[in-house]
């Protein structure tokens, strides 16, 4: 509601500035507000979702469980089926919305993080874990933070033959090559170049080549596409990568 013209000169400047800020804030929130109900495959909530991120993404977060687009895409692949993640399972930087649902379903589930509370306090680049210790590893939006040559090789090493790595990363499919620059070190420059202050790269199509170089024999891709994008508020084109370690030859020790 606008003020009458005769009243405006009587309003203190600070209050006028506050009103302008609030009007801008209200317009921005309206621009990113949900208008259509969505469905969360994780918690079953059906209703309006909310915005998340900087800049805000419309309908990014489920208002039932807080899941984001990549969590919902992962769950659409997993489907609550433990056979998709043969144990033991190791989950790096576990997202709370996934961990609290995976742990009851997977008796051999372990979480891992270098900085946050987890079952295992380990560095993904040098875990110190035995060879072939896990049947499945989950690693969502971690590799863009670390030395991925070391991390991918380590993930391959600790996977059992026939095991699978399930991962997602920020990737620009229009780029043939990953963009990274080790000379970019400040928080401000990293946020400008890589989207976040703690990221060190934007992946391109050669993400698959990096995985193959680490030893993964087959890479399956689950893509957010079609009606599921609308129904579950997914990010169009976002992917989950399921990377398989080659099974041991018949008759050979695992």
C-alpha positions, -999 to +999 in steps of 0.1 A: +000+000+000+015+033-010+015+064+012-007+094+003+013+121-015+007+147+013+020+122+039+053+114+023+073+145+034+064+137+070+079+102+069+115+101+081+141+092+054+152+060+073+116+047+073+112+055+036+144+035+029+131+006+051+098+006+032+116+005-002+138-024+010+108-043+022+090-037-010+119-051-030+122-081-007+085-088-010+087-086-048+117-109-049+100-135-026+069-134-047+090-140-078+105-172-064+074-184-046+058-217-056+025-217-073+020-254-081+020-284-058+049-309-061+056-344-047+086-355-027+096-391-034+115-392-001+090-382+025+058-384+004+049-347+010+026-332-017+022-295-017+040-262-023+078-264-021+100-234-013+130-216-028+166-223-018+201-212-028+218-181-039+205-170-063+172-187-051+159-217-071+122-219-073+107-250-056+142-263-048+133-274-012+106-298+000+087-282+028+081-316+043+117-329+047+139-302+033+152-323+004+168-306-025+166-315-062+197-338-062+184-357-031+150-364-048+168-375-080+189-399-059+159-413-042+140-418-075+169-440-085+172-458-051+135-462-046+140-475-011+154-507-025+185-519-005+196-541-034+206-508-052+233-503-025+249-536-016+266-534+017+287-524+035+277-489+024+299-458+030+283-423+027+306-393+025+294-360+038+260-375+044+230-353+038+207-355+069+176-360+048+191-391+032+211-404+061+181-407+084+162-428+058+191-449+045+204-459+079+174-480+089+172-496+055+209-505+053+222-524+083+259-520+072+256-483+066+284-460+077+287-422+074+321-405+068+332-369+071+364-350+078+349-321+096+314-329+107+302-356+131+301-390+114+307-427+121+342-424+105+363-392+106+383-396+075+398-377+045+383-388+012+417-384-005+434-407+020+409-428+040+433-453+055+406-480+050+413-515+036+411-523+000+377-535-012+360-527+021+326-515+007+300-527-016+287-492-023+298-457-017+276-425-018+294-393-026+271-363-035+286-329-042+320-337-026+344-341-055+342-305-065+358-296-031+389-318-032+417-332-052+395-354-073+424-374-088+433-386-054+397-390-042+384-410-072+414-433-070+408-438-033+370-445-038+379-471-064+404-487-041+381-491-012+352-505-033+349-542-035+351-558-070+316-554-085+309-525-061+294-492-071+300-455-065+269-433-066+278-397-070+267-363-082+286-331-090+279-297-103+285-302-141+280-280-172+273-304-200+279-277-226+316-277-216+339-303-230+365-298-203+363-291-166+371-256-156+396-253-127+425-231-118+447-238-088+458-201-087+423-191-077+425-193-039+405-166-022+369-172-010+356-143-032+374-155-063+363-191-059+327-180-054+329-160-086+346-186-107+332-219-093+298-209-077+308-213-041+337-202-019+347-238-011+345-252-047+376-256-068+361-265-102+331-267-124+330-301-141+325-305-179+318-336-200+352-349-192+340-358-157+334-393-171+369-395-184+382-387-149+361-415-135+374-440-161+410-429-155+404-438-118+394-474-129+356-474-131+347-499-157+311-487-164+292-455-157+254-454-158+237-420-158+203-412-142+191-379-157+163-356-144+140-354-174+104-354-186+074-353-164+094-363-133+111-328-134+077-312-130+062-337-105+092-338-082+107-304-087+140-317-101+167-296-118+163-304-156+192-324-169+208-329-135+225-364-132+233-391-107+263-412-118+264-449-109+300-460-114+309-497-113+341-513-103+349-543-125+339-576-109+366-601-100+371-627-127+353-660-121+373-681-097+396-653-087+398-640-051+378-609-044 
